[in-house]
Amino acid sequence: MQKAKRMEQLGSAIFSEMNIRKQHLEAKNIEVINLGIGSPDRSPAQHIIDAMHSALDNPNNYSYPITGKPELHQALADWYLRRFGVSLNPENEVLVLMGSQDGLGHISLAFIDPGDIALVPDPGYPIYSASILLAQGEIYPMPLLAENNFLPNLEDIPVEVANKAKLMWLNYPNNPVAAVADDKFFKKVVDFAKNYNILVCHDAAYSELAYDGYKPISFLEIPGAKDVGIEFHSVSKTYNMAGCRCGFAVGNADVIKELAKIKSNIDYGVFTVVQEGAVAALSGPQDCVLENTRIYQRRRDVLVDGLRELGWSMPKPQASMFVWAPLPSNYKSSREFAIELLEKTGVLVIPGVAFGQQGEGYVRIALVQPEEKLKEAVIRIKNNFNIGKR
């Protein structure tokens, strides 16, 4: 059978390679400390689990959900108002998704025709590029560079490209680079999008994993943002419900309508039991969110402080569950560094080049292990991997 040409453009080569190498080590009875995939290792709060337990006993919850429960639409609208001061119409400015990645992957099908240009951050979360490629669009990379605080420089985008672009991806707090954005930057984005008639898709999955008192803002807080864009959110990272697969697209009603049309042709909605858990998460006590943040902040400090003491210099992120670590000066290839680190220490990180050309020179480290495991990772690196020599 001959596969579609689009498959040649989709790749997970480095992720797959690191996983295979991990399996080879485990086959030798070597325990791998996996700091690769950004999947929460903690469980949801008990009141969320209890809500899903209760929903499981309701025989009415086993039919096709089709659309999001009105209670969930309202719960999310209330949460956005409390958290960001953003008013959302729960009837036409909220769409329930099977995880935010569901919407990230499908939005391009509604707005990108073959040959259309999309502005995509580099480095960036892989689904942004994949979404455009699946719609047969063309990617114009926006470099995220340390000297610009990992924000795209909109002034560097050629006018002829901006005039043709139909969609822009943004993600703050960012994966993989763990950068943050302020209202000044988002105001520039709104003006840029209005000037060139571009749809802005902002991924805000990590807005509640922020440290040292920092509070990320929503893109939709900016006046006029709802005219040009939507925001994606989920219960995955905030409430440790990644496997439950429940997310949201919110914002511009016309855009939401078109994404809903795509979704109606693809699936039958989110399992009602999961929706009940999401309602409990958004509407219930938020102590679990604060606890989550404290735990991840301690993990960040244990790992970054420990690695700095070994001579591996890296910044402390203000938000997200990742550390974007520059390679030690005696390494040039992020892939070679990550492989050597894994084979010598059993500590798995992801080469920065997996996220785009501008990711070369970095590795992404996920804070998805308990403190004791992170301390062990530091000890393994200290004992088996000389940061300053090869």
Secondary structure, DSSP 8 states (H G I E B T S, - for coil): ----GGGGT---HHHHHHHHHHHHHHHTT---EE--S----S---HHHHHHHHHHHT-GGGGS---S--HHHHHHHHHHHHHHH-----TTTSEEEESSHHHHHHHHHHHH--TT-EEEEEES--HHHHHHHHHTT-EEEEEE--GGGTT---GGGS-HHHHHHEEEEEEESS-TTT-----HHHHHHHHHHHHHHT-EEEEE-TTTT-B-TT-----GGGSTTHHHHEEEEEESHHHHT-GGG--EEEEE-HHHHHHHHHHHHTT-----HHHHHHHHHHHHS--HHHHHHHHHHHHHHHHHHHHHHHTT------SBSSEEEEE--TT---HHHHHHHHHHHH-EE-EEGGGG-GGGTTEEEEE--S-HHHHHHHHHHHHHH--TT--
